[in-house]
Amino acid sequence: MPGTVTEEIEIMDAGHGETPSPPAGGDDDGGSGGGGAAAVPRRAYFTAISLGLAAILMFFMALTSSYIVRKGLGGDWQPVRLPGILWLNTLVLLASSASIEVARRKHSEGETEAFRNWWALTTGLGIVFLVGQLVAWRQLAASGIFLATNPASSFFYLLTAAHGLHLLGGIVALFYVPFRAWHRSRITQSTAAELTSIYWHFMDGLWVFLFLLLNLGR
């Protein structure tokens, strides 16, 4: 028995006495062993945002279908007279689409300061739009039109609130792009700015569609 135990110990020592060398290429998270995190293909980001925008579009198309169907049911649909400030809000959002394109062009030309100024203008216009939407809500409330007043008012609040929440996500991205430490990221600032502008233009176009629906579909 003693001899058998000794042989087993020797076998164990032979198998574990040396620490195996780590595989070449560093650790999985791209830390100190490698040359940094692996770059994500640029097309992957555009595929992701395309899928995201498709999902948002399907959501609003479902709301639009519900709007049209509900309007045709019964006699309780009372058209809502839209506040005049919505026209100004629309112009503000269209202006923000123009300014974000100027900002992207300045970035591509290497004019960092001009890029930041135009980008900040876009962010400010987005905030002005949201404030204007709140003002429109207050004007409707002041005239006695609330969420539960009738089906038409319910859809107005629902559609504008849903769009406002999605636009708020775009404003968060607008704040993120100028201040992110891009040298430590897998995505460049140029790509992030382009993705944000795509989302912003989509929100702009979506609002124009909803505004026309609320005006012409009353």
C-alpha positions as CSV (number, residue, x, y, z in Angstrom):
1,M,0.0,0.0,0.0
2,P,2.7,2.6,0.9
3,G,4.4,2.0,-2.5
4,T,1.1,2.5,-4.2
5,V,0.3,5.8,-2.5
6,T,3.8,7.1,-3.3
7,E,3.4,6.3,-7.0
8,E,0.1,8.1,-7.1
9,I,1.6,11.2,-5.6
10,E,4.4,11.2,-8.1
11,I,2.0,10.9,-10.9
12,M,-0.1,13.8,-9.6
13,D,3.1,16.0,-9.2
14,A,4.1,15.2,-12.7
15,G,0.8,16.2,-14.1
16,H,0.4,19.5,-12.1
17,G,3.9,20.6,-11.2
18,E,4.1,23.0,-14.2
19,T,1.7,25.8,-14.9
20,P,0.6,25.6,-18.5
21,S,1.3,28.7,-20.6
22,P,-1.7,30.8,-21.6
23,P,-2.8,30.7,-25.2
24,A,-1.5,33.3,-27.5
25,G,-3.6,36.4,-28.2
26,G,-4.5,37.6,-24.7
27,D,-7.6,37.2,-22.6
28,D,-11.1,37.2,-23.9
29,D,-12.0,40.8,-23.0
30,G,-9.1,42.3,-24.9
31,G,-7.2,43.4,-21.8
32,S,-3.5,43.7,-21.2
33,G,-2.6,40.4,-22.9
34,G,-3.8,41.5,-26.4
35,G,-3.8,44.6,-28.5
36,G,-7.2,45.9,-27.2
37,A,-10.8,45.0,-27.8
38,A,-11.6,43.5,-31.2
39,A,-13.2,46.0,-33.6
40,V,-16.8,45.4,-34.4
41,P,-17.5,45.6,-38.2
42,R,-19.1,49.0,-39.1
43,R,-21.9,47.3,-41.0
44,A,-23.0,45.5,-37.8
45,Y,-24.0,48.8,-36.2
46,F,-26.0,49.8,-39.3
47,T,-27.7,46.5,-39.3
48,A,-28.6,46.9,-35.6
49,I,-30.1,50.4,-36.1
50,S,-32.0,49.2,-39.2
51,L,-33.6,46.5,-37.2
52,G,-34.4,48.9,-34.4
53,L,-36.0,51.4,-36.7
54,A,-38.0,48.7,-38.4
55,A,-39.4,47.7,-34.9
56,I,-40.3,51.3,-34.1
57,L,-42.0,51.7,-37.5
58,M,-44.1,48.5,-37.0
59,F,-45.1,49.9,-33.6
60,F,-46.3,53.2,-35.0
61,M,-48.0,51.5,-37.9
62,A,-50.0,49.4,-35.4
63,L,-51.0,52.6,-33.6
64,T,-52.0,54.2,-36.9
65,S,-54.1,51.2,-37.9
66,S,-55.8,51.4,-34.5
67,Y,-56.4,55.1,-35.0
68,I,-58.1,54.6,-38.4
69,V,-60.2,51.6,-37.3
70,R,-61.3,53.3,-34.1
71,K,-62.3,56.5,-35.9
72,G,-64.7,54.5,-38.1
73,L,-66.5,52.9,-35.2
74,G,-69.5,54.6,-33.6
75,G,-70.4,58.2,-33.3
76,D,-68.3,59.1,-30.2
77,W,-65.3,60.4,-32.3
78,Q,-65.0,64.1,-31.8
79,P,-62.1,65.7,-33.8
80,V,-59.5,67.6,-31.8
81,R,-58.5,71.0,-33.0
82,L,-54.8,70.9,-32.9
83,P,-52.9,73.7,-31.1
84,G,-51.2,76.1,-33.5
85,I,-47.8,75.6,-31.7
86,L,-47.5,72.2,-33.4
87,W,-46.7,73.9,-36.7
88,L,-43.9,75.7,-35.0
89,N,-42.7,72.5,-33.4
90,T,-42.6,70.8,-36.8
91,L,-40.5,73.6,-38.2
92,V,-38.1,73.3,-35.3
93,L,-37.7,69.6,-35.8
94,L,-37.1,70.1,-39.6
95,A,-34.4,72.7,-38.7
96,S,-32.7,70.2,-36.4
97,S,-32.4,67.7,-39.3
98,A,-30.7,70.3,-41.3
99,S,-28.3,71.3,-38.5
100,I,-27.3,67.7,-37.7
101,E,-26.3,67.3,-41.4
102,V,-24.2,70.4,-41.2
103,A,-22.6,69.0,-38.0
104,R,-21.7,65.7,-39.7
105,R,-20.1,67.6,-42.6
106,K,-18.0,69.7,-40.3
107,H,-16.9,66.6,-38.5
108,S,-15.8,64.9,-41.8
109,E,-13.9,68.1,-42.7
110,G,-12.0,68.0,-39.3
111,E,-13.6,71.2,-38.0
112,T,-14.1,70.0,-34.4
113,E,-15.3,73.2,-32.9
114,A,-17.8,73.9,-35.7
115,F,-19.0,70.3,-35.3
116,R,-19.6,70.7,-31.6
117,N,-21.5,74.0,-32.2
118,W,-23.8,72.6,-34.8
119,W,-24.3,69.4,-32.9
120,A,-25.2,71.5,-29.8
121,L,-27.7,73.4,-31.9
122,T,-29.3,70.2,-33.0
123,T,-29.6,69.1,-29.4
124,G,-31.1,72.4,-28.3
125,L,-33.7,72.3,-31.1
126,G,-34.7,68.8,-30.0
127,I,-35.2,70.0,-26.5
128,V,-37.2,73.0,-27.8
129,F,-39.4,70.6,-29.7
130,L,-40.2,68.5,-26.7
131,V,-40.9,71.6,-24.6
132,G,-43.3,72.7,-27.4
133,Q,-45.1,69.4,-27.3
134,L,-45.7,69.9,-23.6
135,V,-47.0,73.4,-24.2
136,A,-49.4,71.9,-26.8
137,W,-50.6,69.4,-24.1
138,R,-51.2,72.3,-21.7
139,Q,-53.1,74.3,-24.2
140,L,-55.4,71.3,-24.9
141,A,-55.9,70.7,-21.2
142,A,-56.7,74.4,-20.7
143,S,-59.5,74.1,-23.2
144,G,-60.9,71.0,-21.4
145,I,-59.5,68.3,-23.7
146,F,-57.8,65.5,-21.8
147,L,-56.6,61.9,-22.4
148,A,-60.0,60.4,-21.6
149,T,-62.2,63.1,-23.1
150,N,-63.0,61.1,-26.3
151,P,-61.2,58.6,-28.5
152,A,-59.7,61.3,-30.8
153,S,-58.0,63.1,-27.8
154,S,-56.8,59.8,-26.4
155,F,-55.1,59.0,-29.7
156,F,-53.6,62.5,-29.9
157,Y,-52.0,62.1,-26.5
158,L,-50.9,58.6,-27.1
159,L,-49.3,59.2,-30.5
160,T,-47.5,62.4,-29.4
161,A,-46.3,60.9,-26.2
162,A,-45.0,57.8,-27.9
163,H,-43.1,59.9,-30.4
164,G,-41.8,62.2,-27.7
165,L,-40.4,59.3,-25.7
166,H,-38.6,57.9,-28.8
167,L,-37.3,61.4,-29.6
168,L,-36.0,61.7,-26.0
169,G,-33.8,58.6,-26.7
170,G,-32.4,60.5,-29.7
171,I,-31.6,63.5,-27.4
172,V,-29.7,61.2,-25.0
173,A,-27.6,60.0,-28.0
174,L,-27.0,63.6,-29.1
175,F,-25.6,64.3,-25.6
176,Y,-23.5,61.1,-25.7
177,V,-21.7,61.7,-29.0
178,P,-19.6,64.8,-28.2
179,F,-18.5,63.6,-24.7
180,R,-17.7,59.9,-25.1
181,A,-14.1,58.9,-24.7
182,W,-14.0,57.5,-28.2
183,H,-10.3,56.3,-28.1
184,R,-11.4,53.6,-25.6
185,S,-14.5,52.5,-27.7
186,R,-15.0,49.9,-30.4
187,I,-16.9,52.5,-32.4
188,T,-15.6,55.7,-33.8
189,Q,-17.2,59.1,-33.2
190,S,-17.8,59.5,-36.9
191,T,-19.8,56.2,-37.0
192,A,-21.7,57.1,-33.8
193,A,-22.6,60.5,-35.3
194,E,-23.8,58.9,-38.5
195,L,-26.0,56.4,-36.6
196,T,-27.4,59.1,-34.4
197,S,-28.3,61.3,-37.5
198,I,-30.1,58.3,-39.1
199,Y,-32.2,57.9,-36.0
200,W,-32.8,61.6,-35.8
201,H,-33.9,61.9,-39.4
202,F,-36.2,58.9,-38.8
203,M,-37.8,60.6,-35.8
204,D,-38.2,63.8,-37.9
205,G,-39.9,61.9,-40.8
206,L,-42.1,60.0,-38.3
207,W,-43.3,63.2,-36.7
208,V,-44.2,64.7,-40.1
209,F,-46.3,61.6,-40.8
210,L,-48.0,61.7,-37.5
211,F,-48.7,65.5,-37.8
212,L,-50.3,64.9,-41.2
213,L,-52.3,62.0,-39.8
214,L,-53.6,64.1,-36.9
215,N,-54.4,67.0,-39.2
216,L,-55.9,65.2,-42.2
217,G,-57.4,62.2,-40.3
218,R,-59.5,64.2,-37.9
